[in-house]
Amino acid sequence: MALAQMPVSPCGPSGGKRADVTGMEVKYSASGTPAPVFRIPDGVKSVSVYISSETGLTTNISDYAQGDEDFITVNAIIDVETGMSSGYVNYAKNTNTDGSGTNVYGWRNVAVGNYIPAAAKIGDATPDLNNVKFTISGGELTIQQSATGIHSSYYVQYLSPYTNSLNLPEPQVKGLLHGAATANTDLVMPIPAGANIIFISGKGTNSSAADLNTPNGTEEGYANLRFTLDLDKAQTHGFITLANGGSANRRSTYVINGLDIHYTGDLRVPGRLRVISVLNWLIPAL
């Protein structure tokens, strides 16, 4: 167990206490742009970090490279008081037959300020495809990845353990199968009475056989989303990432920041997107 304040009490995986979420911040970085910087509010004990990325390859380097099935994520928790981080990196992409395109490793209680050292990595860390460095200075958190050719969405939660007033009701687990009908695209769940905040996380895969017979598609498509709905402030924050083949209109990652919670339209409409990958405006359904 990491020294940092755990985001959810290990005593109750479905229910129980959770550290208060005092704030959220989302940012996007394109390939080759400066590392994003986040402002840590006063009184924060821990910071939860979720990063979701795609390579953004659009040129036909090869069928294998361009059509790679990106699965690029970083999840971490940082103890602001001690300056220690724990987490894991997952980097998977198609390399045809040589198996050199995967990383999945974790680390525990490593000091911020440098990339995770090789000796602290637990798991498949060779070759070194991606690493992460957290730097805290003057109340600001800078997050830097060693893989510079990727497009990334960053979602940060600021946590405080001093009141532990966030009580989790029973979680809801739902699924949507491939299809164009409303039953396949719209997920409806009741909001419990008295709820103040809603956390949504989801994963998707491409189950459309038609993509196997197109030059740009790939059968191992991947989607990743994470949102927080602040019911008190009537705001939505989060990100969506999709990697579903080699062409530009089949891969994207973007963030939503402070969107009116009552908005029911398309998130891709200009003016609703706070930040978007410059590569893609269209996100095909999985």
C-alpha positions as CSV (number, residue, x, y, z in Angstrom):
1,M,0.0,0.0,0.0
2,A,1.3,3.4,-0.9
3,L,2.0,5.9,1.8
4,A,-0.2,8.5,0.1
5,Q,-3.9,8.9,1.1
6,M,-5.7,6.2,-0.7
7,P,-8.5,7.5,-3.0
8,V,-10.9,4.9,-1.7
9,S,-11.0,3.2,1.7
10,P,-9.5,-0.4,1.4
11,C,-12.0,-1.4,4.1
12,G,-15.0,-1.3,1.7
13,P,-14.6,-1.8,-2.1
14,S,-18.3,-1.1,-2.5
15,G,-19.2,1.7,-0.1
16,G,-17.4,3.2,2.9
17,K,-15.4,6.4,3.3
18,R,-13.4,8.2,0.7
19,A,-11.1,11.2,0.8
20,D,-12.9,14.4,0.0
21,V,-12.4,15.6,-3.6
22,T,-11.6,19.3,-3.1
23,G,-11.1,20.1,-6.8
24,M,-10.5,18.7,-10.2
25,E,-8.4,19.9,-13.2
26,V,-8.0,18.5,-16.7
27,K,-5.5,19.4,-19.4
28,Y,-4.4,18.2,-22.8
29,S,-0.9,18.1,-24.4
30,A,-0.1,17.5,-28.0
31,S,3.1,15.9,-29.3
32,G,6.2,18.0,-28.6
33,T,4.4,20.6,-26.5
34,P,5.5,21.7,-22.9
35,A,4.5,19.5,-20.0
36,P,1.2,20.6,-18.4
37,V,1.3,22.4,-15.0
38,F,-1.5,22.1,-12.4
39,R,-2.1,24.4,-9.4
40,I,-2.5,22.5,-6.1
41,P,-5.1,24.1,-3.9
42,D,-4.3,24.8,-0.2
43,G,-5.1,22.0,2.2
44,V,-4.7,19.2,-0.3
45,K,-3.0,16.0,1.1
46,S,-2.9,13.9,-2.0
47,V,-3.3,14.2,-5.8
48,S,-4.7,11.4,-8.0
49,V,-3.5,11.5,-11.6
50,Y,-5.0,9.8,-14.6
51,I,-3.4,10.1,-18.0
52,S,-4.8,8.6,-21.2
53,S,-2.9,8.9,-24.5
54,E,-2.8,8.0,-28.2
55,T,0.1,8.1,-30.6
56,G,-1.5,10.3,-33.3
57,L,0.3,8.5,-36.1
58,T,-1.2,9.5,-39.4
59,T,1.5,8.7,-42.0
60,N,1.8,5.3,-43.5
61,I,5.1,4.4,-41.8
62,S,3.9,0.8,-42.1
63,D,0.7,-1.0,-41.6
64,Y,1.8,-2.3,-38.3
65,A,3.0,1.1,-36.9
66,Q,0.1,3.2,-38.3
67,G,-2.6,0.7,-37.3
68,D,-1.2,0.1,-33.8
69,E,-3.7,-0.6,-31.1
70,D,-2.7,2.0,-28.6
71,F,-3.2,1.4,-24.9
72,I,-1.2,4.1,-23.2
73,T,-2.1,5.1,-19.7
74,V,-0.6,6.4,-16.4
75,N,-2.3,6.2,-13.1
76,A,-0.7,7.5,-9.9
77,I,-1.3,9.0,-6.5
78,I,1.0,11.6,-5.0
79,D,1.4,12.4,-1.3
80,V,1.9,16.1,-1.4
81,E,3.2,16.3,2.2
82,T,5.9,13.7,1.8
83,G,6.7,14.2,-1.9
84,M,6.2,10.5,-2.7
85,S,4.3,8.9,-5.6
86,S,3.0,5.5,-6.4
87,G,1.3,4.2,-9.5
88,Y,1.6,2.3,-12.8
89,V,2.4,2.8,-16.5
90,N,0.7,0.8,-19.3
91,Y,2.1,1.2,-22.8
92,A,1.0,-1.3,-25.4
93,K,1.1,-1.0,-29.2
94,N,1.3,-3.4,-32.2
95,T,4.8,-4.4,-33.1
96,N,3.7,-7.4,-35.3
97,T,5.9,-10.3,-34.0
98,D,8.8,-9.0,-32.0
99,G,6.9,-8.1,-28.8
100,S,9.0,-4.9,-28.2
101,G,6.0,-2.6,-27.9
102,T,4.7,-3.2,-24.4
103,N,5.3,-1.8,-20.9
104,V,3.3,-2.5,-17.8
105,Y,5.0,-1.7,-14.6
106,G,4.3,-0.1,-11.2
107,W,6.2,1.7,-8.5
108,R,5.6,2.4,-4.8
109,N,6.6,5.4,-2.7
110,V,9.1,7.0,-5.1
111,A,10.3,10.6,-4.5
112,V,8.9,13.1,-6.9
113,G,11.3,15.3,-8.9
114,N,12.8,12.6,-11.2
115,Y,11.6,9.9,-13.6
116,I,10.8,6.6,-12.0
117,P,14.2,4.8,-11.6
118,A,14.7,1.4,-13.1
119,A,15.3,-0.1,-9.7
120,A,11.9,1.0,-8.5
121,K,9.9,-0.4,-11.4
122,I,8.0,-3.6,-10.7
123,G,6.9,-5.5,-13.8
124,D,7.6,-5.4,-17.6
125,A,9.7,-2.2,-17.9
126,T,11.9,-3.2,-20.8
127,P,12.3,-1.6,-23.2
128,D,11.7,1.8,-21.6
129,L,8.8,3.0,-23.8
130,N,7.3,5.5,-21.4
131,N,8.1,7.0,-18.0
132,V,6.7,9.7,-15.9
133,K,8.1,12.5,-13.7
134,F,6.1,14.5,-11.2
135,T,7.6,17.8,-9.9
136,I,6.1,19.9,-7.2
137,S,7.3,23.5,-6.8
138,G,5.6,26.6,-5.4
139,G,2.3,24.9,-5.1
140,E,2.4,23.7,-8.7
141,L,2.5,20.2,-10.1
142,T,4.2,19.5,-13.4
143,I,3.7,16.2,-15.1
144,Q,6.2,15.1,-17.7
145,Q,6.2,11.9,-19.8
146,S,9.3,10.5,-21.5
147,A,7.3,9.5,-24.6
148,T,7.2,12.8,-26.4
149,G,5.4,11.7,-29.6
150,I,2.0,11.0,-28.0
151,H,-1.2,13.1,-27.5
152,S,-2.3,13.0,-23.9
153,S,-5.3,13.9,-21.7
154,Y,-4.7,14.6,-18.1
155,Y,-7.3,14.3,-15.3
156,V,-6.2,15.4,-11.8
157,Q,-8.2,15.1,-8.6
158,Y,-7.2,17.0,-5.4
159,L,-7.9,15.0,-2.2
160,S,-8.2,15.9,1.4
161,P,-8.4,13.3,4.2
162,Y,-9.2,15.7,7.0
163,T,-13.0,15.2,7.0
164,N,-13.5,12.0,5.0
165,S,-17.1,13.0,4.5
166,L,-17.5,11.5,1.0
167,N,-19.7,8.4,1.5
168,L,-19.9,6.1,-1.5
169,P,-23.2,4.4,-2.1
170,E,-23.3,1.1,-4.0
171,P,-21.5,1.4,-7.3
172,Q,-23.3,0.8,-10.6
173,V,-21.8,-1.5,-13.2
174,K,-23.3,-1.3,-16.7
175,G,-22.4,-2.2,-20.3
176,L,-23.3,-1.2,-23.8
177,L,-22.9,-3.7,-26.7
178,H,-22.0,-2.7,-30.2
179,G,-24.8,-1.2,-32.3
180,A,-26.5,1.9,-33.5
181,A,-29.8,1.5,-31.6
182,T,-30.6,3.6,-28.5
183,A,-30.2,0.6,-26.3
184,N,-26.6,0.4,-27.6
185,T,-25.7,4.0,-27.3
186,D,-27.6,5.5,-24.4
187,L,-26.9,4.4,-20.8
188,V,-29.5,5.6,-18.2
189,M,-29.0,5.2,-14.5
190,P,-31.0,6.8,-11.6
191,I,-29.1,9.3,-9.4
192,P,-29.5,8.4,-5.7
193,A,-31.2,11.1,-3.6
194,G,-28.8,13.4,-1.9
195,A,-25.9,12.7,-4.3
196,N,-23.4,15.5,-4.6
197,I,-20.9,14.1,-7.0
198,I,-20.8,11.3,-9.7
199,F,-17.6,9.5,-10.9
200,I,-17.8,7.7,-14.2
201,S,-15.1,5.5,-15.7
202,G,-15.4,3.3,-18.8
203,K,-13.5,1.1,-21.2
204,G,-14.5,0.1,-24.7
205,T,-13.4,-2.3,-27.5
206,N,-14.2,-2.5,-31.2
207,S,-16.4,-5.5,-32.0
208,S,-17.2,-4.6,-35.5
209,A,-16.0,-7.2,-38.0
210,A,-16.3,-4.7,-40.8
211,D,-13.2,-2.9,-39.6
212,L,-11.1,-6.0,-40.4
213,N,-11.7,-5.4,-44.1
214,T,-10.8,-1.7,-44.2
215,P,-7.3,-0.2,-44.8
216,N,-7.6,2.1,-41.7
217,G,-9.4,0.1,-39.1
218,T,-8.2,-2.5,-36.6
219,E,-10.0,-5.1,-34.7
220,E,-8.4,-4.3,-31.3
221,G,-9.8,-0.8,-31.0
222,Y,-9.7,0.7,-27.6
223,A,-11.7,3.5,-25.8
224,N,-11.0,5.0,-22.4
225,L,-13.2,7.6,-20.6
226,R,-13.3,9.2,-17.2
227,F,-15.7,11.9,-16.0
228,T,-16.6,13.6,-12.8
229,L,-20.0,15.3,-12.5
230,D,-20.2,17.9,-9.7
231,L,-23.9,18.2,-9.0
232,D,-23.5,21.1,-6.6
233,K,-21.5,23.2,-9.1
234,A,-23.4,21.8,-12.1
235,Q,-20.1,21.1,-13.9
236,T,-18.6,18.2,-15.8
237,H,-14.9,17.5,-16.1
238,G,-13.1,14.6,-17.8
239,F,-11.6,13.0,-20.9
240,I,-12.2,10.6,-23.7
241,T,-9.6,8.7,-25.7
242,L,-10.1,6.5,-28.7
243,A,-7.6,4.5,-30.7
244,N,-9.4,2.5,-33.4
245,G,-6.9,2.3,-36.3
246,G,-4.3,4.2,-38.2
247,S,-6.2,7.0,-39.9
248,A,-6.7,10.4,-38.3
249,N,-10.4,10.1,-38.0
250,R,-10.1,6.9,-36.0
251,R,-8.0,8.1,-33.1
252,S,-8.4,11.0,-30.7
253,T,-8.1,12.2,-27.2
254,Y,-9.6,15.3,-25.7
255,V,-10.7,16.8,-22.3
256,I,-13.9,18.5,-21.1
257,N,-13.4,21.2,-18.5
258,G,-16.2,22.9,-16.6
259,L,-19.0,21.9,-19.0
260,D,-22.5,22.8,-17.9
261,I,-23.9,19.6,-16.5
262,H,-27.3,20.2,-18.1
263,Y,-25.9,20.2,-21.6
264,T,-27.2,17.2,-23.5
265,G,-25.7,17.7,-27.0
266,D,-22.7,16.4,-28.7
267,L,-19.4,17.0,-26.8
268,R,-17.6,17.4,-30.1
269,V,-19.5,20.5,-31.1
270,P,-17.1,23.5,-31.2
271,G,-17.5,25.7,-28.1
272,R,-18.4,22.7,-26.0
273,L,-14.9,21.3,-26.2
274,R,-12.5,23.0,-23.9
275,V,-9.5,21.3,-25.3
276,I,-9.3,18.9,-28.2
277,S,-6.6,16.9,-30.0
278,V,-5.8,19.0,-33.2
279,L,-5.7,15.7,-35.1
280,N,-9.3,14.7,-34.9
281,W,-12.8,16.2,-34.7
282,L,-14.6,13.0,-35.5
283,I,-14.8,10.0,-33.1
284,P,-16.2,6.9,-34.7
285,A,-18.4,4.7,-32.5
286,L,-17.0,1.5,-31.2
